[in-house]
Amino acid sequence: MKKFTMEDLMAYCSQYGFIFRGSEIYGGLANTWDYGPLGTRFKNNIKDAWRYFFIQTWDNSYELDSDILMNPAVWEASGHLAGFSDPLLDCRSCKTRHRADNLINEYNSEANADTMTQEEMLHYIKENQIPCPKCGKSDFTDIRQFNLMFATQRGVTEEGAAAIYLRPENAQGEYVNFLNVMRTMRTKLPFGIGQIGKAFRNEITPGNFTFRTIEFEQMEYQTFCRKGEDEALYEYFKSYGIQFFEFLGIKTEHLRHHDHEKLAHYAKAACDIEYLFPFGWGEINGTHNRTDFDLTRHQEYSGKSLEYFEEETKEKYIPYIIESTYGLDRIVLALLFEALEEEELEKGETRQVLRLSPSLAPVKINVLPLIKKRHAEKALEIYKGLKRKYMVSYDDAGNIGKRYRRGDVIGTPYAVTVDDDTLEKGIVTVRQRDTMEQIRLPYSELESYFRDKFQF
């Protein structure tokens, strides 16, 4: 079975309408990507799966949609303005800029630059003569810390404009709304706030398609709990993340936990879930025990009490937070690699098939008239009926075999073919994408047949 490279997947996504290069007609903009018709639908299906798994099926779980632009004091309290930076250095020969930790980790995966200080990283790079990925020379500047926040201005005139920032994460919107959600939902600890939204980081990116970009989308979930309950919840969400990815259709052997040795300033414990991409293991989820750091800091900077009052014990305290965050764009990438296959058929033929879960497939059903002139009218009638409930496509171009293949390659799990038996007996053929098996049933039963085929 063919192993797809990143270049193969980029070509596939562009050809079939999943992902296009950003601003393509102008030559593009580095590390920006636009989701096409199928990619947008696919992405939304993953969001719905996350909502099902984290909001709908949980008690005391609420979704939020906070603004991208926030009061600048939020980022002072969170520590982003002072400490949200990457260790960068420049190649003196070709003038390209690189992250020091990435240079080391890509040179020697056993080195673990995450545990090194800035001075240790620079010493390691010089001692090992690590080459520049662009030109191959080893002549770098000293390491400098570059803040990753995107700054913009708010104000009518340039002189009176105030600096504000595009958020580098969604989490702070959930923290500053902790009281609002608790009050309006009349909820008690432990409870969760989830959010799906865009975030922005002005960082050096090594490529790898949509794996690391300057604009990306996160699905974040914060659980607010009493101190003492935090460690068990942290371990629970580490396991729950694996369950979520298996629910999406990722094989267990392509997933692993990676505990952090070097912790962020807010964290008591941290762990990533990584997926085995063609370029190696890459993070697609992060789970963190953030203690009471965030709410304590926002209480200090805002002057508003963020204490929780526990009626049973009459205690007041700042809740702990367990964060589990999912990179949506990276999950799209992982699922495409997981699902796209090229298989050999009889007589030496091959087909490309995207074996997505039916619930995640961008298009659920493809309606096909066997002969356009004879069967199109009834096929369109069936198409319009199914379209009221599902994402359905209609295809009457080319022979039936080619139309089946067009559906297979974009992941459409079912095809409904209309032929003479449909006109004379009211019977259609339903073909399944993965097995290519076909069954015959009355088209009046199609709605009930498909009713349980899609999970959410």
Secondary structure, DSSP 8 states (H G I E B T S, - for coil): -----HHHHHHHHHHHTSEEETTGGGT--TT-EEE-HHHHHHHHHHHHHHHIIIIITSTTEEEE---SB--HHHHHHHTHHHH-EEEEEEBTTT--EEEHHHHHHHH-TTS-GGG--HHHHHHHHHHTT---TTT----B---EEEE--EEEEESSSSTT-EEEEE-S-SHHHHHHTHHHHHHHHT--SSEEEEEEEEEE-------TTTTS-SEEEEEEEEEEE-TTSHHHHHHHHHHHHHHHHHHHT--GGGEEEEE-SS--TT-SEEEEEEEEETTEEEEEEEEEE-TTHHHHHHHHHH-----EEETTTTEEE--EEEEEEEEHHHHHHHHHHHHEEEEE-GGG-EEEEE---TTT-S--EEEEESSHHHHHHHHHHHHHHHHTTS-EEE--SS-HHHHHHHHHHTT--EEEEE-HHHHHH-EEEEEETTT--EEEEEGGGHHHHHTTSS--
